[in-house]
Amino acid sequence: MERISKEFLRFSMHTPVLLQQAIEKLNIKPNGLYIDATFGEGGYSKEIINKGGKVLAIDLDKEQLLKKKSEFLQDKIIFLQGNFSQIEEIAKKNNFYPADGIVFDLGLSMEQIKNSSRGFSYKNEDEILDMRIDINQSLKVVDLIRKKSAEELEEIFSKYSEEINSKKIALEIKKRKRIEKVKDLLKAIDKALGFKSEKTYSRIFQALRIAVNNEFENLKRGLKGALNIIKKEGRIVVVSFHSLEDRIVKNFVRENNLNFLEKKPIKGVFSYERSAKLRTIIL
Ligand SMILES: C[S@@+](CC[C@H](N)C(=O)[O-])C[C@H]1O[C@@H](n2cnc3c(N)ncnc32)[C@H](O)[C@@H]1O
């Protein structure tokens, strides 16, 4: 019989990253109010409900919310398509505050990256460079690339991915008539570097995704809003995926005289969660 590793099984079942750790840190109380600011495939929400909590589930991607909605009992959960940058308004409008706990599991789910046909992955070469999390937004990555100058693209790459070849890549992109599909962008990157580099592809894709979705601004606003609707003894759990996001979380805590529950962030063990860092913010 073919051996299937534990890691593969977890991955194939779409286990969200750091699930048990995040739930433990949220310290779920029966009938407590918990906001899952990034519903995704619903793994966190499911576990909160299993432990007796009530959930307000937010996701910016309508398709993500629709995929798993039918698996939930509607008296335990409220679904809301929206941006967590508006978490305070959403919670107040739905009379779901003060909250006992709020969780942000940042980024995208693996499923969404692979299968949403929006050019999130450099591996899906024939997809259009769209990368919008919210499909109601008009600006796509193709438009962003067209509208921005080489200097502006260089700034996006260096600011959001710290790619050392940002200038060369930005200049090469602007030399080309049209960059529409994933493969067009890969060709431009290859030409600029003179070789193929998957690390550079993922950095450039990350930077474009952050820029088109305004991800850092959303996170800053989301954390600020969360602070206004959390109970005094409540917890805000954040799972981030790169140092730039983690820096925003650390700055937020420092600027607001808050504290982290743990001395050091909790890190993922499995390969698919190795870059994940969990921090629990307490008041
Ligand atoms: C890593 S996944 C969450 C996985 C989830 N914890 C689970 O158990 O399946 C992140 C989710 O956040 C959503 N998202 C990203 N930015 C968002 C934002 N600004 N507001 C709300 N949802 C957002 C994505 O669409 C995605 O579904």
The ligand as an SDF file (V2000), in Angstrom:
LIG
                    3D

 27 29  0  0  0  0  0  0  0  0999 V2000
   -5.8200   31.9180    4.9410 C   0  0  0  0  0  0  0  0  0  0  0  0
   -7.4690   32.0690    4.4880 S   0  0  0  0  0  0  0  0  0  0  0  0
   -8.3410   31.7130    5.9710 C   0  0  0  0  0  0  0  0  0  0  0  0
   -8.5000   30.2650    6.2380 C   0  0  0  0  0  0  0  0  0  0  0  0
   -9.4390   29.9990    7.4050 C   0  0  0  0  0  0  0  0  0  0  0  0
   -8.8620   30.3500    8.6790 N   0  0  0  0  0  0  0  0  0  0  0  0
   -9.9290   28.5690    7.4390 C   0  0  0  0  0  0  0  0  0  0  0  0
  -10.0500   28.0230    8.5420 O   0  0  0  0  0  0  0  0  0  0  0  0
  -10.2230   28.0170    6.3940 O   0  0  0  0  0  0  0  0  0  0  0  0
   -7.6850   33.8140    4.3850 C   0  0  0  0  0  0  0  0  0  0  0  0
   -9.0490   34.2760    3.9470 C   0  0  0  0  0  0  0  0  0  0  0  0
   -9.1210   35.6780    4.1920 O   0  0  0  0  0  0  0  0  0  0  0  0
   -9.8250   36.3040    3.1470 C   0  0  0  0  0  0  0  0  0  0  0  0
   -9.4220   37.7120    3.1350 N   0  0  0  0  0  0  0  0  0  0  0  0
   -8.2670   38.2590    2.6700 C   0  0  0  0  0  0  0  0  0  0  0  0
   -8.2680   39.5850    2.8580 N   0  0  0  0  0  0  0  0  0  0  0  0
   -9.4310   39.8880    3.4840 C   0  0  0  0  0  0  0  0  0  0  0  0
  -10.0090   41.1060    3.9540 C   0  0  0  0  0  0  0  0  0  0  0  0
   -9.3740   42.2920    3.8230 N   0  0  0  0  0  0  0  0  0  0  0  0
  -11.2180   41.0550    4.5540 N   0  0  0  0  0  0  0  0  0  0  0  0
  -11.8670   39.8650    4.6980 C   0  0  0  0  0  0  0  0  0  0  0  0
  -11.3760   38.6910    4.2470 N   0  0  0  0  0  0  0  0  0  0  0  0
  -10.1670   38.7010    3.6630 C   0  0  0  0  0  0  0  0  0  0  0  0
   -9.4350   35.5190    1.9140 C   0  0  0  0  0  0  0  0  0  0  0  0
  -10.4050   35.6530    0.8980 O   0  0  0  0  0  0  0  0  0  0  0  0
   -9.3460   34.0940    2.4630 C   0  0  0  0  0  0  0  0  0  0  0  0
  -10.5450   33.3980    2.2740 O   0  0  0  0  0  0  0  0  0  0  0  0
  1  2  1  0
  2  3  1  0
  2 10  1  0
  3  4  1  0
  4  5  1  0
  5  6  1  0
  5  7  1  0
  7  8  2  0
  7  9  1  0
 10 11  1  0
 11 12  1  0
 11 26  1  0
 12 13  1  0
 13 14  1  0
 13 24  1  0
 14 15  1  0
 14 23  1  0
 15 16  2  0
 16 17  1  0
 17 18  1  0
 17 23  2  0
 18 19  1  0
 18 20  2  0
 20 21  1  0
 21 22  2  0
 22 23  1  0
 24 25  1  0
 24 26  1  0
 26 27  1  0
M  CHG  2   2   1   9  -1
M  END
$$$$
